[in-house]
Amino acid sequence: MRHALPTISAISLLLGAICAGTDQALAQDDPSQTTAAPAISGQDIKLEDFGSNLERFPYPWKVEGMEIKLGAEEATMAYMDVQPDKPNGHAVVLLHGKNFCGATWEDTARTLLSAGYRVVIPDQLGFCKSSKPASAQYTFAMMADVTHRLMEKVGLERAIVLGHSTGGMLGLRFALMYPQAVERLVLVNPLGLVDRMAEGVPYEPLDKLLASERAKGYAEMRQYQLDTYYHGDWNPRYDRWVKMLAGQYAAADQDAAELAQAKTSEMILTQPVAHEFGRLAVPVTLMIGMRDTTVFGKGQAPAEIKAKLKPIPQVAAQAAATMPSARIVEFPEYGHSPQVEAPEVFGARLLEILSSPAP
């Protein structure tokens, strides 16, 4: 197993030119824009109601829908399918995390498009612009199945699968179920590298998870991301994504988004994939922001268990060692979402990975 890639060279220069024109990239590269964020209250910001399916939140490209039936309910999976100007013959499917959406991949998608990759970006059922069927049983297998159906719909037999956080855990399940559809698997600070229930994290009933989601507002979401994702440093660019989530929760929809998120939390804890890593038949690259403190379930764990739980960067090497073909790429300066913190740095490294032989 290898743990590093070559120093970024010409690709970095290319991406610098590509991204220099965007406000997001400029803000990221300006150290004065990153500060230790003071505590805030929910009274400090006026939230916009974006709708339970983010109807009023703009996405960077045209959003399409795939109709699907989940149990007795009709549902729609929202997605973006973006074609490059000069195709290189490869496609990437981007899988978002629990506190993220397809739109959060914008910088990464633009980098991939500039290099000729077709990019397909779904919002998983229960998230963002997709339906949130109240009667649905949320499982990673269901989400993998629906994602595979989406690939078939848009005419993709194989693709590079890139998953972040909960999307990384989904990517692992997808690769186990549909190895023939995966060219290679790239995981960014994925959940699921260990079985947290096996480590002692107790089950939390759905009603309690729902109550926890109902209690979240902008201030709570921002504080969690500041502490867990961004190691105490805040960039104003991140506010867009917190407002996106909080604006969805602000919808008058009988808690549709909150219920979906509660079911997702139950799914993450109770549907481990870590015991199956030896069955992976595709090459895996783990891209790990080393300042990430994410430990799923630690908030519901008793003190004696919580003290033993290790965050993603501390369990990645052990997980990779159980995979038949895996390597780790580290980002020492960044946290849970290096693609959000440092889009140019992340994009350059990603293109290096995709242009190099698989591990």
N, C-alpha and C positions, 0 to 999 in steps of 0.2 A: 504494500500500500504506500503510495506517495503522498506527501503532505505539503507540497509547494509547487508552484508553477514558475516559469521564467519571469524576469522583471518586465513590467509593461514597457513597450517601446513605441514602435510606429503606430500601433493601434491606439495608444493613448493620445497621440497627437491628432490622429484622425477624429477621434471622438470629441476631443476638445473643440475642434473646429465645428463639428456638427452641433454640439450642445451650447456653444458660446452664445448663441442668439436667444436662448430661453431664459426667462426670468428665474426659473427654478434653479438652473445650473449656476447662474451668477450668484444667487443668494447662497447656495451651498458652498461655493468657493470663497466666499467672503467671511473670514473668521468673525468679523464684527456682528454678523447676523446670527451667530449661535451663542446663546447666553444661558445662564442658569435661570430657569423660569421660576418666578415667584409663585407662591400658592395663590389660587384664585377661588372665587366663589361662583356659584351658578348665577349670581346676579350681575356678573361682570360682562356678560355677552348676550346679545339678542340672537336667538336661534331662529333659523328659517325652517319651516316645515317642508321637507323635501318629498314627503309622501312615503308610504310604507314600501313602495317599490322604486324609490328614488326617482319618481316621475319628473321632479323639478330640479334634479341635480345633473348638470351637463357632463357628458362623456366625450372623450376626444375624437371618437369616430362613430359612424353610424351603428346603432344598436339594432340587431335583428332578434327574432324570437323563434325558438323551436317548441312546438306544441307537444306535450307529453302527458300521459295519464299516470298519476301516482295513486294506487289504490282506487278509491271511488272518486277522486278529485282530478279535475283537469288543471294543468299547470303549464307555465311557459318558462323556458330557460332562455334568459337573455344572453347575448354574446356579440362580440365584435370579431369580424373576420377581415383582416387588413392585408392587402397585397402590396409587395414592394415594387418599386419602379423597375428594378433590375433583379429578377428572381435568381436565386442560386440553387433552386431545386429542393430546398429543405424548408420545413415548417416547424414552428414552436408553439406548443399549447401552454398557456400561462395559467397557473392555478393559484388563486388568491388565498390569503389567510382569513381567520375568523373576524378580525377587526379591520379588514381591508376589503376592497372591491376590485373588479376588473380595471376600473379607471386608475387605481393606484399603480398599475403597471405601465403607465404612459411613458415614462422616461426609458424604461427597459425596452418597451415595444419599439420606440423610435430608433433606439440603437440597433435592434435586430433588423428592423426594416431597412436601415441605411446599409446594412451588410448583405441585404438580399433575401432575408428570411421572411416567409409568410408568417403572420402572427394571428393566432386564434385565441381569443380571450373570453372565456365564459364567466358569467356570474353563476355560482352554484345555486341549485334550488334551495330556497330558504334565506338567500342572501341578496342584498343590493337590489338590482333591477329585476331579478327573477321572482317567480311566485313563491309564496310561503304557505303552502297547504297545511292547514291546522291538523288534519287527520294523518298526515304522513309520518311514517317511522323514518327517522333520519339515520342513515348508515353510510359508512364509507363505501361499502359495496354498491349501494344505490347510486351514490354520486359518481363512482367510477363507471358504472353501467351507463348512466345518462351522459357522461362526458364522452364515452366511447360511441354512443349513438350520435352525438353531435359531430364527432370526427367523421362518421359514416355519412351524415347529412351533407357536410361540406366537402366530401370527396377526399378525405385524408386516410390513407391506409396506415401510414407510419408518421410519427412526429417525434421531435425532441420534446420531452415533458419537463417543464420547469415549475416547481412548486415552492411556495413560501409558507412557513409556519404551519397552520392547519392544512394548507394546500400541499405542503410537503408530505404530510401524513397521508393525504389523499393520493398524492403521486406514488407513494410506496404501494398502497393498495391497488391502484390502477396498474402498476407495473407487474404486480403479482397476478392479477386477473387477466391482463392483456399484454403479455410480453412481446407478442408479435407486432403490436402497434407502437412500441416504444423504441425509438432509435437510440436514445440515451436518456438517463434520468438525472436531472440537476435539482438539488434540494438546497434551499436557502433557509438556514436556521429552522429546520423542520421540527414540529412536534412529533411525538411517537417514537423517538429513538430509544426510549425505555418504556416499560409498562409501569405506570405510576401506581395503579392499584396493587400490583405485586410488590411495590415498595412501601405500601402501607397507607396510601391516600384513600380515605374512606369514600364510599358512595354518597352522593348528595341527591336526595329525591328531586324530581322534576319541579314540584311546587316550590321548593326552596330555591332552586336555580332560577325559576321564573321571578320570584320575589327579588332576587339579587339583581336580575337584569332590569326590573322595573325601577330599582333604586338608583340606577346609573343615569347621570346627566353629563353635560359637557365637562364640568369641573372634574368629576370622578374619572371620566374617560381620559381626559388630558393628563391628570396626575398619574394614572396607571401607566400610560405610554411614556411619560417623562421618566418615571422611576425604572420601568422594566425594559423598555425598548431603547431609550435614548440616553441612558446612563447619566441623567441629571442635566443634560445640555438640550436646550430647546431652540429650534429654528422656526421662525414664523411660518415657513412653508408647511410645517406639519399640521397647522391649524385647519387647513382645508380638509384633511382626512378625519380629524376629530369632529369637525362641524358636520361632515357627511354622515357619520354614524349617529351623532346626537340629533341631527335633523331628521333622520329616519325614525328614531325613537319618539320624536315629538309629534309624529303623525297620529291623527285620531282614527286608529285602525283596530281598536280592541286588542292592542299589544301583539299584533301579528309578528312584527320583527323581534320583539322581546321573547316571544314563545319559540320562534325558530332558533334564536341564539341560545336559549336555555336547552333546547333539544340537542343543539350542536355540542354544547359543553358536556352533556351526558354522553353523547356519542364518542367524544374524544377520550374520555376517561374509561369507558366500558368496552371499547373496541380496539384493543391493542394490536399493533402490527409487528412489534419488535421481535416476537418469537418466531417470525417467519423470514427473517432476513437471509437465512441460508438458502432459501428457495428463489431468491432474486436471480433472474436470468438476463438482466440487462446491466450495462455499466453504470455506475453511480458516482456522481461528484457532489460532495457536500461543501457548500460555500457558507462559511461560518463567521458571523460577526462575533468577535471574541469578548465583547463587552456586554453581551446579552445576559440578562439575569432571569429570563423566562423559565419558570418551573410550573407547568400546568398542574393545577389542583392544590398548590401550596396553601392557598387561602382557606381551604376546608380541612387541612391536615392538622392533627394535634401537634403541639410544640415538639415533642420528642421525635416525631416522624419528620416534621418540617426541617429540623436541624440536619437531617441526613440526606435530604433531597438535593441533587446537584443540577445546576442549570444546563442548558443545551451545550455550551462550549465544553463543559467538563465531561459530557457523556458521548460526544461525537466520535472520538477516536475508538472507544470501545465498541460502539455500534458499527462503525465502518469495518472494524476487524472481523466482524461476523458476516459481512457481505462478501460474496465470491469475487467481486470486482469493484473496488471503491477507492476513492482518494479524497483528501480533504484540502480545501483551499481556505486559508485563514485571512480575515480582515481584522488585524489587531486593534485598530482605532475605532471600530464601529460596533453597533449593537445588533438588535434583533432584525433590523430592516436595512441592511447596507445599501440596497437598491433605492431606498428613499433618502437615506442620510447622504450618500455620496454617489449619485447616479453616474457620473463620468467614470469614477474609479471602478465601480461595480460593472458598468457596461464594458469597459475595456477588458477587465479580467474575464467576463463572460465570453466575449468574442474570442479571446485566447483559448479558453477551455473548449469552445465549440470547434475551433479550427485545429485543435491538437488531437492526436490519437486518443481514443477512449481508454480509460484505465483497465 
